[in-house]
Amino acid sequence: MPAGLLALGTYVPEKVLTNEDLASFLDTSDEWITTRTGIKERRIAEKNEYAYDLAVKAVEDLLHRHGEEALAEVDQVVVATNAPDAYFPNTAALIQHRFGLKAAAYDLLAGCPGWLYALAQAAGQVEAGIARRVLVIGAEVLSKITDWRDRSTAVLFGDGAGAAVVGQVPEGYGFRSFVLGADGSGGSALHLAALAHSLPDGTRMGHKIYMNGREVFKFAVRVMDTATLEAIEKAGLEKRDIRLFVPHQANLRIIDAARERLGLDWEQVVVNLHKYGNTSTASIPLALKEALDRGLVKDGDHLLFVSFGAGLTWAAAVHTWYGGAA
Ligand SMILES: CC(C)(COP(=O)(O)OP(=O)(O)OC[C@H]1O[C@@H](n2cnc3c(N)ncnc32)[C@H](O)[C@@H]1OP(=O)(O)O)[C@@H](O)C(=O)NCCC(=O)NCCS
């Protein structure tokens, strides 16, 4: 049987940081941020709130929406994050313990597409019979690794988390394709140091996010186009079959370029970056849940996901929505 999404929950911290707030301590303006990115505000975690805390709240939301049985058969937990609490123990193991799961647990680091990479892992393992159900979380506290003096990055990112359960769905539903890719030659365009302080090309790294915005922009527009078309083709579908496009929420201009190439109307595109900014691995689950809450997703709809990020990496997937999800 195919694997697909069965349950979803999300969380964003309460604290809101608006463009005006940023302009009070950075040389920037609401007008610049809005026209270049589409972002109006973002959420910021409390001092003592980390990826684990946000992930717990997203799983609690999932339980609240779908009931305790949603986690009943979960035997793997994957947390995709670029801002883990620690190198080890991995955040997924803390989640396994917190929810009393009898499950394997690992974190996955693949830039913003990490949640889609993790879904691909989960779907493959469910289809291969290695796992029954997998809890796939994207959780980020980018505010803690942002250089708040760097206006070129500080205006972009936000904190949040999303959690989904992947398991068997009936024939004709679930994931129809995955496209995953990486090009490490672009690693210096978006980086943050851990143990080593230089990349193989000699680029020196610091302990805050560094980004070459123009490089990432060009790369993003290119891969959003190629990865989505490849995912649609691999799924055996045409562009016109896509009902809803749920892209990574990084920049409205990047989303618009992809929308145009796909020939979609704005009503078919989920956009919420004006409220949350770029929440990295949490961005697609946050957008998907919003689409579900707005009644935009119906049984049998083909959904298209795409993301890009540090690595450089990219991922796209086509998923046919199962309305009978637990
Ligand atoms: C970051 C980004 C919004 C910048 O937009 P841009 O149109 O490329 O702008 P540029 O970097 O060319 O900068 C234009 C000018 O605005 C300035 N600028 C940069 N950030 C600014 C800010 N927050 N406020 C005001 N001015 C700013 C620059 O210094 C530059 O000034 P200059 O012309 O005097 O040198 C855009 O490149 C982008 O979105 N890139 C992709 C980033 C991304 O998605 N990253 C996440 C990957 S997961």
Ligand as a Chemical Component Dictionary entry (heavy atoms), coordinates in Angstrom:
data_LIG
# 
_chem_comp.id                   LIG 
_chem_comp.type                 NON-POLYMER 
_chem_comp.pdbx_formal_charge   0 
_chem_comp.three_letter_code    LIG 
# 
loop_
_chem_comp_atom.comp_id 
_chem_comp_atom.atom_id 
_chem_comp_atom.alt_atom_id 
_chem_comp_atom.type_symbol 
_chem_comp_atom.charge 
_chem_comp_atom.model_Cartn_x 
_chem_comp_atom.model_Cartn_y 
_chem_comp_atom.model_Cartn_z 
_chem_comp_atom.pdbx_ordinal 
LIG C1  C1  C 0 17.474 38.678 0.566  1  
LIG C2  C2  C 0 16.698 39.265 -0.593 2  
LIG C3  C3  C 0 15.296 39.617 -0.132 3  
LIG C4  C4  C 0 17.388 40.530 -1.022 4  
LIG O1  O1  O 0 16.683 41.095 -2.100 5  
LIG P1  P1  P 0 17.487 41.645 -3.378 6  
LIG O2  O2  O 0 16.491 42.250 -4.262 7  
LIG O3  O3  O 0 18.296 40.498 -3.897 8  
LIG O4  O4  O 0 18.367 42.744 -2.732 9  
LIG P2  P2  P 0 19.960 42.899 -2.776 10 
LIG O5  O5  O 0 20.595 41.830 -1.938 11 
LIG O6  O6  O 0 20.334 42.989 -4.215 12 
LIG O7  O7  O 0 20.138 44.264 -2.067 13 
LIG C5  C5  C 0 19.650 45.457 -2.620 14 
LIG C6  C6  C 0 19.995 46.593 -1.701 15 
LIG O8  O8  O 0 19.163 46.509 -0.524 16 
LIG C7  C7  C 0 19.992 46.540 0.649  17 
LIG N1  N1  N 0 19.345 45.762 1.675  18 
LIG C8  C8  C 0 19.557 44.448 1.995  19 
LIG N2  N2  N 0 18.737 44.112 3.004  20 
LIG C9  C9  C 0 18.028 45.201 3.336  21 
LIG C10 C10 C 0 17.023 45.452 4.276  22 
LIG N3  N3  N 0 16.559 44.508 5.125  23 
LIG N4  N4  N 0 16.478 46.673 4.311  24 
LIG C11 C11 C 0 16.883 47.649 3.484  25 
LIG N5  N5  N 0 17.838 47.478 2.547  26 
LIG C12 C12 C 0 18.391 46.244 2.480  27 
LIG C13 C13 C 0 21.315 45.993 0.196  28 
LIG O9  O9  O 0 22.346 46.435 1.044  29 
LIG C14 C14 C 0 21.443 46.559 -1.201 30 
LIG O10 O10 O 0 21.881 47.880 -1.117 31 
LIG P3  P3  P 0 22.920 48.452 -2.211 32 
LIG O11 O11 O 0 22.187 48.370 -3.521 33 
LIG O12 O12 O 0 23.165 49.834 -1.723 34 
LIG O13 O13 O 0 24.115 47.552 -2.153 35 
LIG C15 C15 C 0 16.633 38.281 -1.788 36 
LIG O14 O14 O 0 17.893 38.191 -2.395 37 
LIG C16 C16 C 0 16.177 36.917 -1.391 38 
LIG O15 O15 O 0 15.062 36.724 -0.960 39 
LIG N6  N6  N 0 17.035 35.900 -1.606 40 
LIG C17 C17 C 0 16.684 34.535 -1.248 41 
LIG C18 C18 C 0 16.860 34.365 0.224  42 
LIG C19 C19 C 0 16.233 33.135 0.763  43 
LIG O16 O16 O 0 15.174 32.734 0.367  44 
LIG N7  N7  N 0 16.918 32.547 1.740  45 
LIG C20 C20 C 0 16.448 31.443 2.449  46 
LIG C21 C21 C 0 16.785 30.185 1.786  47 
LIG S1  S1  S 0 15.982 28.882 2.603  48 
# 
loop_
_chem_comp_bond.comp_id 
_chem_comp_bond.atom_id_1 
_chem_comp_bond.atom_id_2 
_chem_comp_bond.value_order 
_chem_comp_bond.pdbx_ordinal 
LIG C1  C2  SING 1  
LIG C2  C3  SING 2  
LIG C2  C4  SING 3  
LIG C2  C15 SING 4  
LIG C4  O1  SING 5  
LIG O1  P1  SING 6  
LIG P1  O2  DOUB 7  
LIG P1  O3  SING 8  
LIG P1  O4  SING 9  
LIG O4  P2  SING 10 
LIG P2  O5  DOUB 11 
LIG P2  O6  SING 12 
LIG P2  O7  SING 13 
LIG O7  C5  SING 14 
LIG C5  C6  SING 15 
LIG C6  O8  SING 16 
LIG C6  C14 SING 17 
LIG O8  C7  SING 18 
LIG C7  N1  SING 19 
LIG C7  C13 SING 20 
LIG N1  C8  SING 21 
LIG N1  C12 SING 22 
LIG C8  N2  DOUB 23 
LIG N2  C9  SING 24 
LIG C9  C10 SING 25 
LIG C9  C12 DOUB 26 
LIG C10 N3  SING 27 
LIG C10 N4  DOUB 28 
LIG N4  C11 SING 29 
LIG C11 N5  DOUB 30 
LIG N5  C12 SING 31 
LIG C13 O9  SING 32 
LIG C13 C14 SING 33 
LIG C14 O10 SING 34 
LIG O10 P3  SING 35 
LIG P3  O11 DOUB 36 
LIG P3  O12 SING 37 
LIG P3  O13 SING 38 
LIG C15 O14 SING 39 
LIG C15 C16 SING 40 
LIG C16 O15 DOUB 41 
LIG C16 N6  SING 42 
LIG N6  C17 SING 43 
LIG C17 C18 SING 44 
LIG C18 C19 SING 45 
LIG C19 O16 DOUB 46 
LIG C19 N7  SING 47 
LIG N7  C20 SING 48 
LIG C20 C21 SING 49 
LIG C21 S1  SING 50 
# 
